[in-house]
Amino acid sequence: MGVVVEICCGSYYDAKQAALGGAKRIELNAALMLGGLTPTAATVAMVKEDLDVKVISMVRPRGAGFCYLDEEFAVMERECREVLEAGADGTAFGCLKEDGSLDIEKNKRLLDIIKGMGREAVFHRAFDCCADPFATMEQLIGLGVDRVLTSGLKPKAAEGREMLKSLQERFGRRIQILAGSGVNGDNAKELVEYTGISQVHSSCKAWLGDPTTVKNGVSYSVADGDLAMCYDVVSRDLVRYLVDRVS
């Protein structure tokens, strides 16, 4: 099928599992429990030094939405340069205005950095919070964005498959559409076949325990219930299963 599998990673460990599972491209983040923030330059450098994967580095200074203060955006510009200088093959970013329209100026400033260094520009799932997906996609094409990560404006890509199909049919010859959110080895092939999209993004999530997460009534849990002592990681077995299913 020739499908590109991109794995969402939150650490060097995750990137290693993705590579061992057969993935050729990752989106590298920190703090995935916040939706993914900018990873450290050291993490980017180690991944590029040790692993044979294309690295798209997240550039995002905080959780919540995508309407950034000037102070936050100043950090984003510096982080964008730093992760690219550390070896990232591209960055994922997205800036919106309060009404959900595209913040042309901020996105263009990041694109100038990315393209000035000859790297890939990926507009992340801020797209799923935009006011008008078709107008926004036209603007992103005009700005020179290479790829858009989207769930079709729904919580999960399977739920947004009609929009994903429409986006692919309307824009797929001019920009790459990357389907993500809830994509896994059990549903990726069907999603690809239905939408015509040839790239999928998945977390392939598993859990590891850390016995120091809750002690003496103090909790640093990022999950509830039976997973309260755990943190999420990439599973190489789930990556391999996904890669095998769509290859």
Secondary structure, DSSP 8 states (H G I E B T S, - for coil): ---EEEEEESSHHHHHHHHHTT-SEEEE-B-GGGT-B---HHHHHHHHHH---EEEEE--SSSS-S---HHHHHHHHHHHHHHHHTT-SEEEE--B-TTS-B-HHHHHHHHHHHHHTT-EEEE-GGGGG-S-HHHHHHHHHHHT--EEEE-SSSSSTTTTHHHHHHHHHHHTTTSEEEEESS--TTTHHHHHHHH---EEEE--EEEEE-TTSEETTEE--SS-GGGTTEEEEE-HHHHHHHHHHH-
